[in-house]
Amino acid sequence: MNEPPTQQFRARGSLDTIDIPTRRDPKTGFFVVRWRDILHCFDDTKRIMNGRTVVLYLTDDDLEE
């Protein structure tokens, strides 16, 4: 069985990265990382950024997180 892709994350101020496995979103078919999975690895996380850009939460059709 194929393993899902992973996404690398690192804590602010750290050079060490960790790989978090993705999950397939049943509606879109895209691979995503759930916020709960990120919090499991980084207890005090408040937001995710890609450079200077904030990464938004995945939302449903009603824009609910």
C-alpha positions as CSV (number, residue, x, y, z in Angstrom):
1,M,0.0,0.0,0.0
2,N,1.3,3.5,-0.9
3,E,2.1,5.8,2.0
4,P,0.4,9.2,1.9
5,P,2.6,12.2,1.1
6,T,4.0,14.2,4.0
7,Q,4.4,17.9,4.7
8,Q,7.4,19.3,6.5
9,F,7.0,21.6,9.4
10,R,9.4,23.4,11.8
11,A,8.9,25.4,14.9
12,R,9.7,29.1,14.8
13,G,13.4,29.7,15.4
14,S,14.3,26.0,14.8
15,L,16.2,24.5,11.9
16,D,14.9,21.0,12.7
17,T,11.9,19.8,10.6
18,I,9.4,17.1,11.1
19,D,7.3,15.3,8.5
20,I,3.5,15.1,9.2
21,P,1.6,12.6,7.0
22,T,-1.2,14.0,5.0
23,R,-4.8,12.8,4.8
24,R,-7.0,12.7,1.7
25,D,-9.9,15.1,2.0
26,P,-13.0,13.0,1.0
27,K,-14.7,15.9,-0.8
28,T,-11.9,17.4,-2.8
29,G,-9.5,14.4,-3.1
30,F,-6.6,16.7,-2.1
31,F,-4.1,15.7,0.5
32,V,-4.3,17.9,3.6
33,V,-2.7,18.2,7.0
34,R,-5.3,18.6,9.7
35,W,-4.8,21.3,12.4
36,R,-5.3,18.6,15.1
37,D,-2.3,16.7,13.7
38,I,-0.1,19.9,13.8
39,L,-1.2,20.6,17.4
40,H,-0.3,17.0,18.3
41,C,3.3,17.8,17.2
42,F,3.6,21.4,18.3
43,D,1.6,22.1,21.5
44,D,1.7,25.9,21.6
45,T,1.0,26.5,17.9
46,K,-1.1,29.5,17.0
47,R,-0.8,29.7,13.2
48,I,1.1,28.2,10.3
49,M,3.1,30.4,7.9
50,N,4.8,29.9,4.6
51,G,7.4,32.6,4.7
52,R,5.4,35.7,5.4
53,T,2.1,34.3,4.3
54,V,-0.4,32.8,6.8
55,V,-1.7,29.4,5.7
56,L,-5.5,29.4,6.0
57,Y,-7.6,26.6,7.6
58,L,-9.4,24.1,5.3
59,T,-13.1,25.1,5.3
60,D,-16.4,23.5,4.2
61,D,-18.9,24.9,1.8
62,D,-20.2,27.2,4.5
63,L,-16.6,28.4,5.2
64,E,-16.7,26.7,8.6
65,E,-13.3,25.3,9.8
